[in-house]
């Protein structure tokens, strides 16, 4: 299926509404201080880790 590319202004507006800049799905997270040793999703916003959870929705991120 081919979709029309939105105008540049629409892309910027959509990106502004997204919660995270980047989403890494299913990474092996090890953090002994927090007791983490599991496959989890990691969301990044503004260059910092914003969330670590079992299933962060991909539609919440600009890139995944």
BELBEL-V559224 format. One record per run of one state. SS is the DSSP state (alpha for helix, beta for strand, coil for the rest). FROM is the first residue (numbers start at 1). LEN is the number of residues. Records with the same first field share a line. If there is no record, write none. Layout:
SS: FROM-LEN / FROM-LEN
This chain:
coil: 1-7 / 18-2 / 32-4 / 46-2 / 54-4 / 64-1
alpha: 8-10 / 58-3
beta: 20-12 / 36-10 / 48-6 / 61-3
